[in-house]
Amino acid sequence: MNTYGGGVSCQGATFSFAPFVIGNGNASQDPEQFSSYSGNAGVSMGFNVPLDGSLQELCKARVRVEISRQQAEADKARLDFELVRLLKCGEAKKSGIDFFPTSPYYKVCADINVVVPQQTPTYNDDLIDMYKQMSQKINGTNQPN
């Protein structure tokens, strides 16, 4: 029986091999009777083969699905770990916190790069600038604010 997790187990061909030893002794206190001893050794073997191959194929297909699901879960857990590491290291670096270069943990955040996004002017910022320029022209001042 092969078990793959998620309640999936498939019965395949099996072979069993079981050696055995048996011994027996008979002793008598009467000197006219003989004592007897006997011993046997042997092997018990068995071979089982499933007769319905289509059930085996269904089980193998289910095993492939289960293995894929387990791999997807492992990949998701790794991605979650890396995203949390990215966020935490980024927050620490923005705050000016980092491991000392000789620390064994320095490598944890070494590959994290913090980029401060450039602030692009919004439509409102452009209108405010235009209004200020027009006000300066109307008032006769050309001084920047």
C-alpha angles and dihedrals in degrees: 000000000000117000122199104176128256090073093296117138129154128201112221135172111305135197123196127194121184121172118201140187124198126187134183132183132189120189130178132200091213109096092211092061122073124233115234132204129184134183136184133188130184150136132255115206132181136179123194125189125185109239099205108071094179090064089051091053091049090051092049090051090050089049090054090051091049093049090049090050092050090049091049090051091050091048091049092050090051092049091049090051093049093047092051089047090050093051096044095045091046092051091048093049092048087054092049094250119136139149117263109261093244092052115108086229095057088093091060093077100019094105095048114105119194113208118186106217116235113248109239117207115253127222090260091054090054091050092049091050091048091048091051091050092049091047091052092051092048092048091045095241123126096183117127114237 
